[in-house]
């Protein structure tokens, strides 16, 4: 029991969950509205897309390094299919496949330069993000366009509609929430039940040892960024359909809150460590913070200040835990020798 308790106390997920519970109590006590059914549904709706993006950040940080290109890959790929849907009669499945293909190509570009030339992942993905931004606003003009008729079915798909008896306000949970759940289930199966998942963690933890163990490091890293591009495209479609319109500008800079969420959830910036549960908890916590600050009338600009502070605190906690785990190994070895 003592060992289990130590393991629990050594995980970021435990502290994030504890903070969520405490913060929920404080918000409820201050406003009396946190547990209103419409507020909870709105909160789940708000975190859906960021939770999808968090998968991109998790895969990249655990295996290689920072990926900051996923918001603009999402924005460009979604904008292109919205334009196609507006000017052609392509069916929904064709538009979605085109978006996934665009995302995969962008991921291939990231993976190629990172694997082939060993460039820093942050620099490469920042460059890709800039290219996508230029294409979206330069070549495609980047004006806001409405959801095409072919995708209107998905845009109108709500899996839950509620009205709060307490406030009289209504809320709906979009079908993109189901897409997010499916993606997390698939990621869980890959990371926890396949050799590829073990390889992703092994490569991020110690690349040399991973190569000696027989893992195909370059192929796996390349595959991670291709998958990230595809997931980004899915997230972009979900976001645009939830909003019923697409403007590439709304995707720009979206990586910051996602990185903050996964760092809070226990993903180490040095690689090799992170969990899906941590991603979800971190995303939910930041969604709660944003929701509560909005409820009390705090400006969006000051919300960014809180975001920066949270990133620093999350990174500090992760660094402290990494240091503790490194120092714990020699102590264990000494006890075994005795």
C-alpha positions in Angstrom: 0.0 0.0 0.0 2.9 2.4 0.9 4.5 1.7 -2.5 1.3 2.4 -4.4 0.7 5.6 -2.5 4.3 6.8 -3.3 3.7 6.0 -7.0 0.4 7.9 -6.9 2.0 10.9 -5.2 4.8 10.9 -7.8 2.5 11.3 -10.8 1.5 14.7 -12.2 -1.9 13.3 -13.0 -2.8 13.0 -9.3 -2.0 16.6 -8.6 -3.8 17.9 -11.7 -6.9 15.9 -10.8 -6.7 17.3 -7.2 -6.4 20.8 -8.6 -9.4 20.2 -10.8 -11.5 19.1 -7.8 -10.4 22.0 -5.7 -10.9 24.5 -8.4 -14.4 23.2 -9.2 -15.3 23.6 -5.5 -14.0 27.2 -5.4 -15.8 28.2 -8.7 -19.0 26.6 -7.5 -18.8 28.4 -4.1 -18.1 31.7 -5.8 -20.6 31.6 -8.6 -22.9 28.7 -7.9 -22.9 27.9 -11.6 -20.0 25.6 -12.2 -22.1 22.4 -11.9 -25.0 23.8 -13.9 -25.5 21.2 -16.6 -25.2 23.7 -19.5 -21.8 24.9 -18.1 -20.4 21.3 -17.9 -21.6 20.6 -21.5 -20.1 23.8 -22.7 -16.8 22.9 -20.9 -16.6 19.5 -22.6 -17.4 21.1 -26.0 -14.7 23.7 -25.4 -11.9 21.2 -24.7 -12.7 18.8 -27.6 -10.4 20.2 -30.3 -7.6 21.1 -27.9 -7.7 17.5 -26.6 -7.3 16.3 -30.2 -4.4 18.6 -30.8 -2.9 17.4 -27.5 -2.3 14.0 -29.1 0.0 15.7 -31.7 1.9 17.4 -29.0 2.2 14.3 -26.9 3.5 12.1 -29.7 6.0 14.7 -30.8 7.4 15.6 -27.3 7.5 12.0 -26.1 9.5 10.7 -29.2 11.4 13.7 -30.7 10.7 17.2 -29.5 8.4 20.1 -30.0 5.8 20.2 -32.8 4.3 23.6 -33.2 2.9 23.2 -36.8 -0.3 21.3 -36.1 -2.6 24.4 -35.7 -1.7 25.8 -39.1 -1.7 22.4 -40.7 -5.2 22.1 -39.4 -6.1 25.6 -40.6 -4.7 25.3 -44.1 -6.0 21.7 -44.8 -9.5 22.6 -43.5 -9.6 25.9 -45.5 -8.6 24.1 -48.7 -11.4 21.6 -48.4 -13.9 24.3 -47.5 -12.9 26.2 -50.7 -13.3 22.9 -52.7 -16.6 22.2 -51.1 -17.8 25.7 -52.1 -16.7 25.5 -55.7 -17.2 21.8 -56.5 -19.7 19.0 -55.8 -17.3 16.7 -54.1 -18.9 14.5 -51.4 -18.0 14.7 -47.7 -15.8 11.6 -47.7 -13.7 13.0 -50.6 -13.2 16.3 -48.9 -12.2 14.7 -45.6 -9.7 12.4 -47.4 -8.2 15.4 -49.2 -7.7 17.1 -45.9 -6.1 14.0 -44.3 -3.8 13.8 -47.4 -2.8 17.4 -47.0 -2.1 16.9 -43.3 -0.1 13.7 -44.1 2.0 15.6 -46.7 2.8 18.3 -44.2 3.8 15.7 -41.7 6.0 14.0 -44.3 7.8 17.3 -44.8 8.4 17.7 -41.0 9.5 14.1 -40.7 11.8 14.2 -43.7 13.9 17.2 -42.5 14.0 16.0 -38.9 15.0 12.4 -39.7 17.1 12.9 -42.9 19.1 16.0 -41.8 18.6 15.8 -38.0 17.3 19.3 -37.8 15.7 20.5 -34.5 12.0 19.6 -34.4 11.0 23.0 -33.1 12.8 24.8 -36.0 11.4 22.5 -38.7 7.8 22.6 -37.4 7.9 26.3 -36.9 9.0 26.6 -40.6 6.2 24.4 -41.7 3.7 26.4 -39.7 5.0 29.6 -41.4 4.6 28.0 -44.9 1.0 26.9 -44.1 0.2 30.4 -42.9 1.6 31.9 -46.1 -0.3 29.5 -48.3 -3.6 30.1 -46.4 -3.4 33.9 -46.4 -1.3 34.5 -49.5 -2.4 32.0 -52.2 -5.9 31.3 -50.8 -6.6 34.8 -49.4 -7.7 33.4 -46.0 -11.1 35.1 -45.8 -13.8 33.5 -43.6 -16.0 31.0 -45.4 -19.0 29.1 -44.3 -19.2 25.3 -44.0 -19.9 23.7 -47.4 -23.2 21.8 -47.9 -21.3 18.5 -48.1 -20.1 18.8 -44.5 -23.3 20.4 -43.1 -24.4 17.0 -41.8 -21.4 16.7 -39.6 -21.6 20.4 -38.7 -25.1 19.9 -37.4 -24.4 16.7 -35.5 -25.0 17.2 -31.8 -25.0 14.2 -29.6 -26.4 16.0 -26.6 -28.6 19.0 -26.0 -29.4 20.3 -22.5 -31.1 23.2 -20.8 -30.2 24.1 -17.2 -33.1 24.3 -14.8 -31.0 26.6 -12.7 -30.1 29.2 -15.3 -32.5 28.5 -18.2 -29.5 28.5 -20.6 -29.0 25.7 -23.1 -25.9 24.0 -24.5 -25.1 21.2 -26.9 -22.2 18.7 -27.2 -21.0 18.4 -30.8 -20.3 15.1 -32.5 -16.6 16.0 -32.6 -16.5 14.8 -29.0 -17.1 11.3 -30.3 -14.3 11.8 -32.8 -12.0 12.8 -29.9 -12.9 9.7 -27.9 -12.2 7.4 -30.8 -8.8 9.0 -31.4 -7.9 8.6 -27.7 -9.0 5.0 -27.8 -6.8 4.3 -30.9 -3.9 6.1 -29.3 -4.3 4.1 -26.1 -4.2 0.8 -28.0 -1.1 1.9 -30.0 0.9 3.4 -27.0 0.0 0.8 -24.4 -0.4 -2.4 -26.4 1.9 -2.4 -29.4 5.7 -2.4 -30.0 5.3 0.8 -31.8 4.0 2.5 -28.7 6.9 1.1 -26.6 9.3 2.3 -29.3 7.9 5.9 -29.2 8.7 6.1 -25.5 12.0 4.3 -25.8 13.3 6.6 -28.5 12.4 9.7 -26.5 13.9 8.4 -23.4 17.2 7.2 -24.8 17.7 7.1 -28.6 21.0 5.2 -28.4 19.5 2.4 -26.3 16.5 2.3 -28.5 18.7 1.7 -31.6 20.6 -1.0 -29.7 17.3 -2.7 -28.8 16.4 -3.0 -32.5 13.8 -0.2 -32.8 13.7 1.5 -36.2 14.2 5.0 -34.8 14.1 7.0 -38.1 11.0 5.2 -39.5 9.1 5.6 -36.2 10.0 9.3 -35.9 8.9 9.9 -39.5 5.7 8.0 -38.9 5.0 10.1 -35.8 5.0 13.4 -37.7 2.9 11.9 -40.6 0.3 10.8 -38.0 0.5 14.2 -36.3 -0.4 15.8 -39.7 -3.4 13.6 -40.1 -4.6 14.2 -36.5 -4.1 17.9 -37.0 -6.3 17.8 -40.1 -9.0 15.9 -38.2 -8.9 18.5 -35.4 -9.1 21.3 -38.0 -12.2 19.9 -39.6 -13.9 19.3 -36.2 -13.2 22.9 -35.1 -14.5 24.5 -38.3 -17.6 22.3 -38.4 -18.3 23.2 -34.7 -18.0 26.9 -35.6 -19.8 26.3 -39.0 -17.2 28.5 -40.7 -13.4 28.5 -41.3 -11.0 31.3 -40.9 -7.2 30.3 -40.8 -6.5 33.2 -38.4 -8.4 31.4 -35.7 -5.9 28.5 -35.8 -2.8 30.7 -35.6 -1.0 30.4 -32.2 -3.2 27.6 -30.9 -0.1 25.5 -30.0 0.6 27.4 -26.8 -2.4 26.4 -24.8 -2.0 22.8 -26.0 1.7 22.6 -25.0 0.7 24.1 -21.6 -1.9 21.4 -21.2 0.3 18.5 -21.9 3.1 19.9 -19.7 0.7 20.2 -16.9 -0.4 16.7 -17.5 3.1 15.4 -17.0 4.7 15.3 -20.4 8.4 16.0 -20.0 10.0 18.4 -22.5 13.1 16.2 -22.5 11.1 13.3 -24.0 10.2 9.7 -23.1 7.5 10.5 -20.6 3.8 11.4 -20.8 0.4 9.9 -20.7 -3.0 10.2 -22.4 -4.7 10.7 -19.1 -2.4 13.5 -18.3 -3.2 15.2 -21.6 -6.9 15.0 -21.0 -6.6 16.2 -17.4 -4.3 19.1 -18.4 -6.6 20.1 -21.2 -9.6 20.0 -18.9 -7.8 22.0 -16.2 -6.9 24.8 -18.7 -10.4 24.7 -20.1 -11.8 25.2 -16.5 -9.4 28.1 -15.9 -10.4 29.8 -19.1 -14.1 29.1 -18.4 -13.9 30.5 -14.9 -11.9 33.6 -15.8 -14.5 34.3 -18.5 -17.3 33.9 -16.0 -15.8 36.5 -13.7 -15.1 38.9 -16.6 -11.3 38.6 -16.9 -10.0 39.9 -20.3 -8.6 37.4 -22.8 -5.3 39.2 -22.7 -4.9 38.6 -19.0 -5.9 35.0 -19.5 -2.7 34.7 -21.6 -0.8 35.9 -18.6 -2.2 33.0 -16.5 -1.4 30.7 -19.4 2.3 31.7 -19.3 2.5 31.3 -15.6 0.9 27.8 -15.8 3.4 26.8 -18.5 6.3 27.8 -16.2 4.9 26.0 -13.2 4.1 22.9 -15.2 7.6 22.8 -16.7 9.1 23.3 -13.3 7.1 20.4 -11.7 8.1 18.1 -14.6 11.7 19.1 -14.3 11.7 18.5 -10.5 10.1 15.1 -10.9 12.6 14.1 -13.6 15.5 15.1 -11.3 14.0 13.0 -8.5 13.6 10.0 -10.7 17.2 10.2 -11.8 18.5 10.5 -8.2 16.3 7.7 -7.1 18.0 5.1 -9.3 21.5 5.3 -7.7 19.9 5.1 -4.2 18.0 2.0 -5.2 21.2 0.4 -6.6 23.0 1.2 -3.3 20.2 -0.5 -1.3 20.5 -3.6 -3.5 24.2 -3.8 -3.0 23.8 -3.7 0.7 
